[in-house]
């Protein structure tokens, strides 16, 4: 079965190459080719998964070495793949959800004249993401990491005729480059410290290295994760990335790409376990981001941007859990998978709503859509219940485990702090998601004719769009419960990610009860504000916090002041130093030697009498000096 691993990548990579090189002759069949090859990769993933289930837990890792990539002396880099329980979880998520989104895109992008190119980019993204998660070394992982960034740039800016989309693509690309610097530095540090890039060599030797080096590597890996997973302080690109087609939001910015940072941290668990300061930094970043994204989501009227804030927050939960170490690794991945189901379903539901509302994204211009779009309403509603952690649904099983692990962190004040932060985030999640649900599907209709007099006529989406939504809704309802049955998911990952049962500072039933109470309070507040009052089409001015949240808590303003303005001042300072100091020293030295040579040149005037006088003077000085020395 090891020989099948390369086919995971080969199928979508072939699709991207054929669709990009085939030209317009494939316009009529491009979407079918892209979708078939995505399902082919999923079929290979299922075959590998089935084979792994038939093996003992410690014997489930599969390896395939293709060729030596860079064999130069002691520098050895291979194109080799590794599929174990952790990477297989991601492979199934990427190919499974990715294939469903390909099907959805067949209907959503039906009338787009560049649909073939869109499916080529989707295939390219799948190939890059698969390389990232099945690479057996950090250098090859970096190739997939950069490939994902490229595909994201192409998909976010797919409608480049819109200035906002082109700007969003450039913003995502540049912000992610900052995080990529962290990953490249971490890989260099690994090679100088361990002499290898391979996961086995690095992670097995991590416990024997100095804590300082491991802390430096861990912090650089965290920087990389912040860029790819839109965590503070590199989170500013995610909201703008919603300018891409909605399937892009569902695939890249909900289910796969933004989870790459979580994978990187969990895969590098041995490094973080031996570097407690870096591990604490991961927890802090996740805790801050889960509140940051939730607050932003409360103030957005654009349905996709509200869900983008939600994604940022939920990834914050995963990053925080990954920073908790062995008590949180499995729960981080479990929430990642359940989130892949319900968030992809929510984004596809948002796309279905837009499809029926002439691409309108402002929820203040929706209202009462449950009557017109029953399938979208039910599937979106199940995703809503899952993400807020309604008892019994997927989010309840995964997010509650993270909250329990947070209360168990460090068995002291830190456990109380991070546990309460996670609990507060659950309440805010219930508030903003209930707001989205009410403003979109309940109340009276608020849509109006556009400037040309065309009034939206909401209607249910075609089956090519609703069937993937229904499948994802089943995952939103049942996946978490199946994973939790006899701790099946934890046991599945245990051979790869060390697991310790958390022991919270308060009892688990008390945490569960508190979570349900907070959930009801958040949903109740949203109902009182948006369900019992008419929703104005024009948003009110709001409080200072609301206005700041509408502007993403001033993250772009901060970046402009710190990075743009700071960069301008730094550049001007360097130019001043260059002109005043560097050029001053160089030009001053040159002028000094020029003046000295000009004066010395006067001694060489070509007159014999002058040379005779000089010789006489020199002789007189030598005689006087000799007589003086004898006298002394």
Steps between C-alpha positions, in 0.01 A plus 500: 500500500797734546524538124157662492602799712639700209168458316338720766696794361532381141126502425421865583841613372423334167163674497659841557757440223245376247251778568760776494680374190202364309366841409146598402434167332439362851263777612197273462648210698749667734271493804432129449870415461591695815223340704571144383870530587414645843280197565778275370730638768227443757464141381873441552468656848217262590703201375800603712277564802339157467842337484615692808198384699607139438840560663606528863514855636878521511533352149267736316756750372569464127801644316582551134837629381486633144848643441781702654424862440817681615787260585792737564754375752340505842198686363245232415145585397262236363167495324343251737152462646375381837142407578423432865189551711548878518566559132227252399247704698594806297510306172143378548383849596677670208392256233152429640388856569698620198314262269163613635597862441599410143147367449351813657716718275359334189170673573632812667744587219274373219477833321858614556689508170827412677362196680767266355775713650318509835493121519866488400582723797286284730693190386830684546398590853409140585837377371695762699304436820552126468875547454499711817339233717662183361858630466742305720734796551472871572660613175244317285229625734625849417444431130137413570474797734606739224283320244197552722587869523523528122169320443333714764625813326363381166161403643445805720577725206315283247262784419791737447279740303380610845763727659396376846573138401839585350592699811383220732712245312812716528431563867464129577816423304711765675378430853565131451852577382571638847399169655694308235818674613442340841472153348812545287702616802368208706610253231848656487527477879391136486772413250773679695380341825411146393672465162178385330156618385326164539220483756648185653847645547382837631223386733692205645798720585296795628515388863881499493543857371525815710180669606614832354541361149168316520327815622637694203384228259160483670444875480590503130257213439236698688564802278445278196178364649376854573535590133334194349232461767414872529596534866592821681704696392485371138123465477414806292481319163220254579202736492607659172555153351121461487518696173568169326220272379311338789631145430848643561391619842357158579801301382803714581390733775283264701595136454861469388754778446437685825544172687855458368636691799325261738651204314848655515485549877352158576747327265783685681365408843830355621667839446231690691488242781868571565457880470237610758543871424418445132211277602360774725531748214287269285229486767500879539476561125210254471315648798537858375394407147191303601366810677624736228325311220180455701472872575560587134233249395243675722515825300518383137192540278669322208401135550832365370706738712299405809587137428863603438515646851352173621771303319770713658347434843458124452857463374597689815340219702706244305826693540437541873431127534817419304695718743366305795725210407410132543168586667391703199658368178228244424219744585651766275491259204155371594359854500684566176316214330155580641558866412583390146149354472289771657697803384524378141126438518441850635705661223326294234170601658605863481586449134157345444336804657707731281409290197132563568546866591688630194836473681387730782715445811347755741291311755301816572350453155391140561232387743244219487699288254405174671172507306674524165808282561397210726794268427751781549321601821510150650861423404622844606302466823663168584843656437397787728399264780825307458728803517336645811544165675137394529494180709536187290627663182861490378616832644378399845727197509813670366488856636393392848805273517723799422333699778560210741865480396537877544373475859757222556796707379777527759265400786493860625413858418582450132235229482239740636607780265506300177195294599294814559623649172388187314166510682448867416582429138225236492247756621604758241489231230139424591420873482642581158388177335145545632516853361597363158221242514229750599603775259515257208211258545251658740296818524345691213662534160724805474633475145442789265538554124850592393601818316373354172164405650571124519358343814650170627283192464639258761479135402655169595832413341542211252574149621868528406520758779252359754626139499850594629330718761288205616804270523691759704195546723512129589863548603401805704250289692663161542881528457577624852293230666660225293848633580421507872352150511742300719755780442541368146666813361741537791604136471542540123749786545672374815788316325597827325400766753571425862181524706442566870152518645431856621412559863317834516509723806121458519290193424410406144121506567538855636690605186235342275220670691680833489555467126131431438398796721742733322374373164138573596593845631679591177218372279240666723670840483514475120129412490409796719700739283419366154202266535262722700589826328488601134840489332574838340628484143752773585719395794486730804814684603555272797742516790870568474571123520244429228652757267846361567378143438352607166850608408646167618602648836722746315741227391562665162546838668753347738684331214506828311643690796748234611604344170426750222576821688770326699655372180490845346673654803756219506571550130539875542732446796713258302515743207604779737770283657617395154522858374630662816723236656595239240528741209658758731776263605562376145486841338697663786776242473517548126508881540773474766724288280420725204607810692812331636603380155440848360733649755764231452478551127628857543834359616547337162515822290771397248752779592862383570565788737210395717625142517854629585367712785304197629808280488709767677234545767474125558874463526520786750230338717678162499837662598337700778326192634824298496695768687219532755498127571880492548482795739241323709 
